Amino acid sequence: MTLKTSQLLPGHFLVGSALTAVPEPPILDHPPNWLTRWQLLQRMRDHFWERWSKEYLHSLTHRPKWLKKETGFDVGRLCLIRQENTPPTRWPLARIVRVHPGEDGQIRVVTVRTAASEFTRPIVKLILLPVSDPDVEETQA
């Protein structure tokens, strides 16, 4: 009784079989259609931006009444400026440069700077971006 044993060769580590073995035929018989691949990537990108704008951006917005004092609208904070006639993925990024408290001390209007210019906007048109700096989070709490 003879046992046929296979030796472990360096080719097993490189290509998964002996280097002298006949290579397996390619899985796909046809060359990939790059246009279809490109369309798939575009669709995945569009799906990501659609979900990001609908789910994540809208989770950042809050719509409380003026019953409690608004916090977080500090000078230096990054925000997005909500614009009615543009999709959320095109809202401009801005930084708060001045706050304008009302007579009652409530902040309802701020001045923001974008890459192009400065605007005065009500805070209901702004979406504050979350911060991850622990020092900033402690001052907002």
PASE-189264 format. One line per 5 residues: number of its first residue (from 1); their letters; for each residue x negated, y, z of N, C-alpha, C. Coordinates in nm, 2 decimals, padded with zeros to 4 digits. Each point is the difference from the previous one (the first is absolute). Layout:
BEGIN
NUM> a> X/Y/Z/X/Y/Z/X/Y/Z ~ ...
***
This chain:
BEGIN
1> mtlkt> -00.08/-00.12/00.00/00.08/00.12/00.00/-00.09/00.12/00.00 ~ 00.02/00.08/-00.10/-00.08/00.13/-00.01/00.09/00.12/00.02 ~ -00.05/00.09/00.07/00.07/00.13/00.02/-00.06/00.10/-00.09 ~ 00.08/00.07/-00.08/-00.05/00.11/-00.08/00.01/00.13/00.08 ~ -00.11/00.05/00.03/00.00/00.13/00.08/-00.05/00.11/-00.09
6> sqllp> 00.06/00.11/00.03/-00.04/00.12/-00.07/-00.09/00.08/00.08 ~ -00.10/00.06/-00.06/-00.10/00.08/00.07/00.05/00.14/00.00 ~ -00.04/00.07/00.11/00.03/00.14/00.01/-00.11/00.08/-00.06 ~ 00.03/00.07/-00.11/-00.11/00.07/-00.08/00.02/00.15/00.02 ~ -00.10/00.08/-00.04/00.01/00.14/00.02/00.11/00.06/-00.09
11> ghflv> 00.03/-00.06/-00.11/00.11/00.05/-00.08/00.13/-00.01/00.07 ~ 00.02/-00.09/00.09/00.13/00.00/00.08/00.02/00.13/00.07 ~ -00.11/00.05/00.05/00.02/00.13/00.08/00.02/00.12/-00.10 ~ -00.06/-00.01/-00.12/00.01/00.11/-00.09/00.13/00.01/-00.08 ~ 00.04/-00.12/-00.06/00.12/00.00/-00.08/00.10/-00.10/00.04
16> gsalt> -00.02/-00.07/00.11/00.10/-00.09/00.05/-00.02/-00.15/-00.05 ~ -00.09/-00.02/-00.09/-00.02/-00.13/-00.06/-00.15/-00.01/-00.04 ~ -00.04/-00.11/-00.05/-00.14/-00.01/-00.05/-00.02/00.09/-00.12 ~ -00.12/00.05/-00.01/-00.02/00.09/-00.12/00.00/-00.07/-00.13 ~ -00.01/-00.13/00.00/00.00/-00.08/-00.13/00.15/-00.04/-00.03
21> avpep> 00.09/00.03/00.09/00.14/-00.04/-00.03/00.06/00.08/-00.11 ~ 00.10/-00.06/-00.07/00.06/00.07/-00.11/00.09/00.10/00.06 ~ -00.01/00.13/-00.04/00.09/00.11/00.06/00.14/-00.02/-00.04 ~ 00.09/00.04/00.10/00.14/-00.01/-00.02/00.05/00.11/-00.10 ~ 00.10/-00.03/-00.08/00.05/00.10/-00.09/00.06/00.12/00.07
26> pildh> 00.00/00.12/-00.05/00.06/00.11/00.07/00.15/-00.02/00.02 ~ 00.05/00.05/00.11/00.14/-00.02/00.03/00.09/00.07/-00.10 ~ -00.03/00.12/-00.05/00.08/00.07/-00.09/-00.06/-00.03/-00.14 ~ 00.09/-00.04/-00.09/-00.05/-00.02/-00.14/-00.01/00.13/-00.08 ~ 00.08/00.10/00.04/00.00/00.13/-00.07/-00.08/00.11/00.08
31> ppnwl> -00.06/00.09/-00.07/-00.06/00.11/00.07/00.10/00.08/00.07 ~ -00.03/00.07/00.12/00.10/00.07/00.07/00.05/00.12/-00.08 ~ 00.12/00.03/00.01/00.06/00.12/-00.06/-00.02/00.12/00.09 ~ -00.10/00.08/-00.03/-00.03/00.11/00.09/00.11/00.10/00.01 ~ 00.08/00.02/-00.10/00.11/00.09/00.00/00.10/-00.04/00.11
36> trwql> 00.03/-00.13/00.00/00.09/-00.05/00.10/-00.06/00.01/00.14 ~ -00.13/-00.03/00.01/-00.07/00.02/00.13/00.01/00.15/00.05 ~ -00.02/00.09/-00.10/00.00/00.14/00.04/00.14/00.04/00.04 ~ 00.10/-00.05/-00.07/00.14/00.03/00.04/00.03/-00.05/00.14 ~ -00.05/-00.12/00.03/00.02/-00.06/00.13/-00.06/00.09/00.11
41> lqrmr> -00.12/00.04/-00.03/-00.07/00.09/00.10/00.07/00.13/00.02 ~ 00.05/00.06/-00.11/00.08/00.13/00.01/00.12/-00.02/00.08 ~ 00.07/-00.11/-00.03/00.13/-00.03/00.08/-00.03/-00.02/00.15 ~ -00.11/-00.07/00.03/-00.04/-00.01/00.14/-00.03/00.13/00.06 ~ -00.07/00.09/-00.07/-00.03/00.13/00.05/00.12/00.08/00.02
46> dhfwe> 00.09/00.00/-00.09/00.13/00.07/00.01/00.08/-00.05/00.11 ~ 00.00/-00.13/00.02/00.08/-00.06/00.11/-00.06/00.05/00.14 ~ -00.13/00.00/00.01/-00.06/00.04/00.12/00.03/00.15/00.03 ~ -00.01/00.09/-00.10/00.03/00.14/00.03/00.15/00.02/00.03 ~ 00.08/-00.07/-00.07/00.15/00.01/00.03/00.03/-00.04/00.14
51> rwske> -00.06/-00.11/00.05/00.03/-00.04/00.14/-00.07/00.09/00.10 ~ -00.12/00.05/-00.04/-00.07/00.09/00.09/00.08/00.13/00.02 ~ 00.06/00.05/-00.11/00.07/00.13/00.01/00.13/-00.02/00.06 ~ 00.07/-00.11/-00.02/00.13/-00.02/00.06/00.00/-00.05/00.15 ~ -00.10/-00.08/00.03/00.00/-00.06/00.13/-00.09/00.08/00.10
56> ylhsl> -00.13/00.02/-00.04/-00.09/00.06/00.09/00.02/00.15/00.01 ~ 00.01/00.07/-00.11/00.01/00.14/00.01/00.13/00.04/00.08 ~ 00.11/-00.07/-00.03/00.13/00.03/00.07/-00.01/-00.04/00.14 ~ -00.08/-00.09/00.04/-00.01/-00.04/00.14/-00.08/00.11/00.08 ~ -00.08/00.08/-00.07/-00.07/00.11/00.07/00.10/00.12/00.02
61> thrpk> 00.10/00.02/-00.08/00.09/00.11/00.02/00.09/-00.02/00.11 ~ 00.03/00.10/00.08/00.10/-00.01/00.10/00.09/00.12/-00.01 ~ 00.12/-00.02/00.03/00.10/00.11/-00.02/00.07/00.04/00.13 ~ -00.07/00.03/00.10/00.07/00.04/00.13/00.06/00.14/-00.01 ~ 00.10/00.03/00.07/00.05/00.13/00.01/-00.10/00.08/00.09
66> wlkke> 00.03/00.13/00.02/-00.08/00.09/00.08/00.03/-00.02/00.15 ~ 00.03/-00.12/00.04/00.03/-00.03/00.14/-00.12/-00.02/00.08 ~ -00.11/-00.04/-00.06/-00.12/-00.02/00.07/-00.12/00.08/-00.07 ~ -00.10/00.02/00.08/-00.11/00.08/-00.06/-00.08/-00.09/-00.09 ~ -00.03/00.05/-00.12/-00.08/-00.07/-00.10/-00.15/00.00/00.04
71> tgfdv> -00.06/-00.11/-00.01/-00.14/-00.01/00.04/-00.08/-00.06/-00.12 ~ -00.12/00.03/00.00/-00.09/-00.06/-00.11/-00.03/00.10/-00.11 ~ 00.07/00.11/-00.01/-00.03/00.10/-00.10/-00.11/00.09/00.05 ~ -00.11/-00.05/00.01/-00.12/00.07/00.05/-00.08/00.05/-00.12 ~ -00.08/00.10/00.02/-00.09/00.05/-00.11/-00.10/-00.10/-00.02
76> grlcl> -00.02/-00.03/-00.13/-00.10/-00.10/-00.04/00.06/-00.14/-00.04 ~ 00.12/-00.02/00.03/00.07/-00.13/-00.03/00.02/-00.01/-00.15 ~ -00.01/-00.12/-00.05/00.03/-00.03/-00.14/00.14/-00.03/-00.02 ~ 00.06/00.04/-00.11/00.14/-00.03/-00.02/00.03/-00.01/-00.15 ~ 00.11/-00.05/-00.04/00.05/00.00/-00.13/00.11/00.11/-00.01
81> irqen> 00.01/00.07/-00.11/00.11/00.10/-00.02/00.10/-00.07/-00.08 ~ 00.12/-00.02/00.05/00.11/-00.06/-00.07/00.05/00.09/-00.10 ~ 00.02/-00.04/-00.12/00.05/00.08/-00.11/00.12/-00.08/-00.06 ~ 00.11/00.07/-00.02/00.12/-00.07/-00.05/-00.01/-00.05/-00.14 ~ -00.07/00.07/-00.09/00.00/-00.05/-00.14/-00.12/-00.08/-00.04
86> tpptr> -00.07/-00.05/00.10/-00.12/-00.09/-00.04/00.01/-00.12/00.09 ~ -00.05/-00.12/-00.06/00.01/-00.12/00.08/-00.10/00.01/00.12 ~ 00.03/-00.08/00.10/-00.09/00.01/00.12/-00.14/-00.03/-00.02 ~ -00.04/-00.08/-00.10/-00.14/-00.02/-00.02/-00.07/00.12/-00.06 ~ 00.07/00.10/-00.04/-00.06/00.12/-00.06/00.01/00.12/00.09
91> wplar> 00.05/-00.02/00.13/00.00/00.11/00.09/-00.14/00.04/00.03 ~ -00.02/00.14/00.01/-00.14/00.04/00.02/-00.04/-00.02/00.15 ~ -00.13/-00.02/00.01/-00.06/-00.01/00.13/-00.04/00.13/00.05 ~ 00.03/00.03/00.13/-00.03/00.14/00.05/-00.05/-00.01/00.14 ~ -00.06/00.10/00.05/-00.05/00.01/00.14/00.07/00.13/00.06
96> ivrvh> 00.05/-00.02/00.12/00.06/00.11/00.08/-00.11/00.10/00.04 ~ 00.02/00.13/-00.04/-00.10/00.10/00.03/00.06/00.10/00.11 ~ 00.13/00.02/00.00/00.06/00.08/00.10/00.14/-00.05/00.04 ~ 00.04/00.02/00.12/00.14/-00.03/00.05/00.07/00.13/00.03 ~ 00.13/00.00/-00.02/00.08/00.12/00.02/00.11/-00.03/00.09
101> pgedg> -00.02/00.00/00.14/00.11/-00.03/00.09/00.10/00.11/-00.01 ~ 00.13/-00.04/00.03/00.11/00.09/00.00/00.00/00.08/00.13 ~ 00.11/00.08/00.02/00.01/00.07/00.13/00.02/-00.09/00.11 ~ 00.06/-00.12/-00.02/00.02/-00.09/00.11/-00.12/-00.09/00.02 ~ -00.11/00.02/-00.07/-00.12/-00.09/00.01/00.00/-00.12/-00.08
106> qirvv> 00.11/-00.03/-00.07/00.00/-00.12/-00.09/-00.07/00.03/-00.13 ~ -00.08/-00.10/-00.04/-00.07/00.01/-00.13/00.09/-00.05/-00.11 ~ 00.04/00.08/-00.09/00.09/-00.04/-00.11/-00.07/00.03/-00.13 ~ -00.10/00.08/00.00/-00.06/00.04/-00.13/-00.16/00.00/00.02 ~ -00.07/-00.05/-00.10/-00.14/00.00/00.01/-00.06/00.04/-00.14
111> tvrta> -00.12/00.05/00.01/-00.07/00.03/-00.13/-00.10/-00.11/-00.02 ~ 00.01/-00.06/-00.13/-00.09/-00.11/-00.03/-00.09/00.04/-00.12 ~ -00.11/-00.06/-00.01/-00.09/00.02/-00.11/-00.02/-00.13/-00.08 ~ 00.03/00.01/-00.13/-00.03/-00.11/-00.09/-00.13/00.03/-00.08 ~ -00.03/-00.09/-00.09/-00.12/00.02/-00.08/00.01/00.13/-00.09
116> aseft> 00.13/00.03/-00.03/00.02/00.12/-00.09/00.02/00.13/00.07 ~ 00.08/00.00/00.11/00.04/00.13/00.06/00.06/-00.03/00.14 ~ 00.05/00.11/00.06/00.06/-00.01/00.13/00.15/00.02/-00.02 ~ 00.08/-00.07/00.09/00.15/00.01/00.00/00.05/00.02/00.14 ~ 00.11/00.06/00.01/00.07/00.00/00.13/00.12/-00.09/-00.02
121> rpivk> 00.01/-00.10/00.08/00.11/-00.10/-00.02/00.06/-00.03/00.14 ~ 00.13/-00.03/00.00/00.07/-00.05/00.12/-00.05/-00.14/00.03 ~ 00.00/-00.04/00.13/-00.06/-00.13/00.03/00.08/-00.12/-00.04 ~ 00.13/00.03/-00.04/00.08/-00.11/-00.05/-00.04/-00.04/-00.14 ~ -00.08/00.08/-00.07/-00.05/-00.03/-00.13/-00.14/-00.06/00.01
126> lillp> -00.05/-00.02/00.12/-00.14/-00.06/00.02/00.01/-00.14/00.06 ~ -00.09/-00.08/-00.04/-00.01/-00.14/00.05/-00.14/-00.01/00.06 ~ -00.01/-00.01/00.13/-00.13/-00.01/00.07/-00.06/-00.13/-00.03 ~ -00.12/-00.01/-00.04/-00.07/-00.12/-00.02/-00.06/-00.05/00.14 ~ 00.01/-00.13/00.02/-00.05/-00.05/00.13/-00.15/00.02/00.01
131> vsdpd> -00.04/00.02/00.13/-00.15/00.01/00.03/-00.04/-00.12/00.07 ~ -00.13/-00.03/-00.02/-00.06/-00.11/00.08/-00.11/00.04/00.09 ~ -00.02/00.13/00.01/-00.10/00.05/00.09/00.05/00.00/00.14 ~ -00.06/-00.07/00.10/00.06/-00.01/00.14/00.01/00.14/00.06 ~ -00.10/00.09/-00.02/00.01/00.13/00.06/00.12/00.08/-00.05
136> veetq> 00.03/-00.01/-00.13/00.12/00.07/-00.05/00.13/-00.06/00.05 ~ 00.00/-00.14/00.02/00.12/-00.07/00.05/00.03/00.04/00.14 ~ -00.10/00.02/00.08/00.02/00.04/00.14/00.05/00.14/00.01 ~ -00.04/00.09/-00.08/00.06/00.13/00.01/00.14/00.01/-00.05 ~ 00.04/-00.09/-00.08/00.14/00.00/-00.05/00.10/-00.07/00.09
141> a> -00.05/-00.08/00.09/00.09/-00.08/00.09/00.06/00.08/00.11
***
